Amino acid sequence: MIARIGTALGAAAIALIPLKVLAAGALAVGVTGNPSDGLAFGTAWNYKTEGEASDAALQRCREYKGAPKAVLRCKIAGTFVDGCLSIAFDPKDDSPGMGWVVADDRNTAERRAMDECRRTAPTDRRQFCKVVTTKCDGDPAN
């Protein structure tokens, strides 16, 4: 009898452990090479497949309103399963300071996006780089 109770309690305890749901995401980016044309981007996360996430991110990039020339160059920059994406840029209109990344976790994604922004920004603009979006699977829905 004790063995059965212990087994039942063990099974109940395991049932209470939340299962991590793996989900897919994608990042699409459009750039022209001319910093004054800006950066277009589209993000997607919590999709069933990387293909579905890629389609959604690409569509959002193409619908981005802030950089009409850049939207013509939208393409998938990365996909992930159970990961994160992050984008950082220097808000000055003609600054080349931009960085985007797909990574395993939020901190790594933000750090690497900032590193890339600072690497591409002019020396006197590196301090202005900032993360503008970070999304991870499991974050609230699109």
Summary of the structure (lengths in Angstrom):
residues: 142
radius of gyration: 19.9
end to end distance: 49.8
largest distance: 75.0
contacts: 473
relative contact order: 0.19
helix: 39%
strand: 29%
